[in-house]
Amino acid sequence: MMVIYQDDAFKSVLNEFKPALTEKQLNVILSCIPNDPAQIQPIFKQSWAGKLFVEPVKAIGSEPDQQAAPIDYPAKDKIALWCRLYEEHTKDEAGTGIKYKTGAAEAGKIKALAVTPDELEFILKAYFVSKEWFTLPKSISNFIKKYNEIRAMAYSKPVPKVKNFPLPFDPIYFHNLNTNDQRLYWDHLRANGYKWVDAPGRGGKWEKQHTQ
């Protein structure tokens, strides 16, 4: 699980648990995540069954590690890469793409991004082909604002897009979905009159609610 903070506040999570978490399990985990990132480290020191591996990752805009070598990647080269990929992404049937125009504000934002040339190209290619809500609109400002989510998406395993959700609830189908599509499936169930009902002991099930 990757816990994402932005502006010193909890924002979202990306999880790759196998098998996929149930709605109840995910809600329990989310309830344990503090809003203040400074409070999350003590949680890792608590005693839990099994093993927990933690890899801290510096956030965008945080103070650079003094022992790490600086990345020599000029802003003009980052912008040139962005413009090239943007033009390729916007090509029409005639092969004509739209040229991206950057301003001083966006140039300053991408200049501060600490990333290698290869990694930036890899992440940008995933960003331009994605239709996830957080990747829209396609702009430098949005890319920098949603960088943590976009980077996590780029390095995650691709999952086929869900077009239709089965009714009633299909647990095998559900466990083969990624986290975002599982949430969409839950929304689809609720929209069609289903409600999660806890059963005695462990677990529960989705039941159709009949209106009078």
VOGU-3710 file (C-alpha; in Angstrom, 3 decimals, decimal comma):
1> mmviyqddaf> 0,000/0,000/0,000  1,213/3,488/-0,842  -0,130/6,241/1,427  -0,164/9,598/-0,369  0,054/12,944/1,436  -0,151/16,367/-0,178  0,327/19,750/1,506  0,923/17,960/4,836  -2,479/16,250/4,773  -3,664/12,733/3,918
11> ksvlnefkpa> -5,007/12,552/0,369  -5,358/8,991/-0,933  -3,980/5,446/-1,013  -2,936/3,018/-3,717  -3,072/-0,624/-2,680  -1,993/-3,802/-4,447  -3,244/-6,350/-1,909  -3,840/-9,857/-3,244  -6,547/-10,974/-2,802  -8,265/-7,606/-3,031
21> ltekqlnvil> -9,580/-6,046/0,165  -13,251/-6,119/0,997  -15,010/-2,796/1,527  -15,036/-3,406/5,278  -11,306/-4,220/5,389  -10,410/-1,154/3,330  -12,508/1,121/5,558  -10,745/-0,241/8,670  -7,326/0,524/7,170  -8,383/4,006/6,046
31> scipndpaqi> -9,649/4,769/9,549  -6,155/4,057/10,934  -4,330/6,501/8,644  -3,690/9,843/10,385  -4,290/13,106/8,548  -0,937/14,457/9,785  1,967/12,654/8,032  4,153/13,221/11,107  1,865/10,891/13,069  2,155/7,911/10,743
41> qpifkqswag> 5,640/6,776/11,784  4,559/5,662/15,309  2,003/3,335/13,669  4,822/1,427/11,974  6,448/0,763/15,361  3,367/-0,958/16,767  3,211/-4,741/17,012  1,203/-6,428/14,255  0,677/-9,994/13,143  2,789/-10,769/10,086
51> klfvepvkai> 5,398/-8,465/8,613  5,245/-4,830/7,595  7,848/-3,264/5,318  8,025/0,510/5,137  9,864/2,480/2,479  9,694/6,243/3,085  9,565/8,371/-0,063  10,193/12,114/-0,108  7,298/14,248/-1,300  7,489/16,837/-4,066
61> gsepdqqaap> 8,589/20,163/-2,673  10,234/18,658/0,432  13,778/19,513/1,432  16,284/17,587/-0,725  18,453/14,912/0,862  21,839/16,527/1,444  23,601/13,199/0,814  21,867/12,579/-2,494  23,504/13,770/-5,682  21,509/16,486/-7,437
71> idypakdkia> 19,826/15,581/-10,716  21,213/17,668/-13,561  18,141/17,882/-15,782  17,591/21,428/-17,102  14,047/22,793/-17,127  14,285/23,575/-20,853  14,893/19,882/-21,576  11,927/18,845/-19,409  9,704/21,321/-21,237  11,004/20,169/-24,631
81> lwcrlyeeht> 10,134/16,567/-23,706  6,694/17,593/-22,496  5,956/19,562/-25,675  7,104/16,719/-27,927  4,943/14,113/-26,184  1,973/16,500/-25,973  2,145/17,138/-29,709  2,329/13,396/-30,404  -0,649/12,777/-28,113  -2,816/15,384/-29,846
91> kdeagtgiky> -2,180/14,293/-33,437  -5,276/13,991/-35,601  -5,920/11,592/-38,481  -3,764/13,755/-40,756  -0,851/13,455/-38,324  -1,013/17,087/-37,170  -0,555/17,693/-33,456  -1,169/20,718/-31,231  1,878/22,617/-30,028  1,856/23,215/-26,261
101> ktgaaeagki> 2,516/26,755/-25,059  4,129/27,126/-21,653  4,193/30,211/-19,440  6,654/31,293/-16,773  4,516/29,810/-13,977  4,411/26,331/-15,500  8,091/26,474/-16,408  8,871/27,181/-12,761  6,738/24,243/-11,592  8,391/21,677/-13,839
111> kalavtpdel> 11,844/23,092/-13,078  11,446/22,141/-9,411  10,563/18,523/-10,242  13,453/16,235/-9,243  13,351/13,397/-11,758  15,673/11,684/-14,229  15,096/12,062/-17,997  14,185/8,388/-18,460  11,767/8,364/-15,537  10,056/11,571/-16,654
121> efilkayfvs> 9,518/10,208/-20,162  8,157/6,928/-18,753  5,707/8,721/-16,424  4,625/11,237/-19,083  3,832/8,505/-21,601  1,597/6,793/-19,041  0,035/10,160/-18,175  -0,878/11,117/-21,752  -2,601/7,827/-22,576  -4,508/7,651/-19,300
131> kewftlpksi> -8,144/8,743/-19,020  -8,250/8,642/-15,212  -9,967/11,691/-13,718  -6,794/12,918/-12,008  -4,904/12,985/-15,327  -7,284/15,544/-16,835  -6,801/18,144/-18,190  -3,468/17,439/-19,864  -1,363/20,341/-18,644  1,915/20,882/-16,830
141> snfikkynei> 0,055/22,445/-13,905  -2,195/19,412/-13,473  0,716/17,004/-13,985  2,709/18,607/-11,161  -0,345/18,915/-8,888  -1,254/15,231/-9,274  2,320/13,938/-9,655  2,218/11,439/-6,781  -0,963/9,788/-8,068  0,296/9,845/-11,678
151> ramayskpvp> 3,647/8,315/-10,723  1,934/5,576/-8,712  -0,361/4,852/-11,659  2,567/4,701/-14,109  4,358/2,057/-12,034  1,273/-0,005/-11,230  0,250/-3,038/-13,279  -2,261/-2,229/-16,037  -5,769/-3,569/-15,451  -8,413/-3,820/-18,202
161> kvknfplpfd> -11,084/-1,151/-17,967  -14,425/-2,270/-16,602  -17,360/-1,659/-18,940  -20,201/-3,577/-17,308  -20,741/-4,710/-13,724  -22,677/-7,937/-13,075  -25,784/-8,063/-10,887  -26,254/-9,488/-8,353  -22,856/-9,162/-6,668  -20,210/-11,492/-8,114
171> piyfhnlntn> -17,358/-11,991/-5,565  -14,982/-13,663/-8,060  -15,438/-10,812/-10,540  -14,974/-8,282/-7,725  -11,656/-9,722/-6,517  -10,186/-9,463/-10,027  -10,766/-5,681/-10,133  -8,332/-2,984/-9,084  -9,174/-0,663/-6,192  -10,714/2,099/-8,321
181> dqrlywdhlr> -12,978/-0,309/-10,215  -13,982/-2,007/-6,966  -15,232/1,347/-5,724  -17,147/1,841/-8,981  -18,687/-1,611/-8,549  -19,818/-0,675/-5,017  -21,365/2,522/-6,376  -23,088/0,494/-9,114  -24,543/-1,893/-6,521  -25,852/0,935/-4,357
191> angykwvdap> -27,313/2,695/-7,391  -29,234/-0,490/-8,187  -30,730/-0,839/-4,709  -28,162/-3,111/-3,046  -26,854/-2,635/0,498  -23,953/-4,272/2,350  -25,319/-6,235/5,305  -22,962/-7,538/8,015  -23,418/-11,201/8,896  -22,829/-12,738/12,366
201> grggkwekqh> -19,171/-13,574/12,866  -17,022/-12,667/9,878  -18,048/-11,235/6,558  -21,363/-10,126/5,136  -23,085/-9,834/1,788  -24,746/-7,439/-0,647  -28,534/-7,704/-0,443  -31,181/-6,187/-2,705  -33,303/-3,688/-0,764  -37,003/-3,876/-1,658
211> tq> -38,914/-0,611/-1,463  -42,604/-0,571/-0,544
//
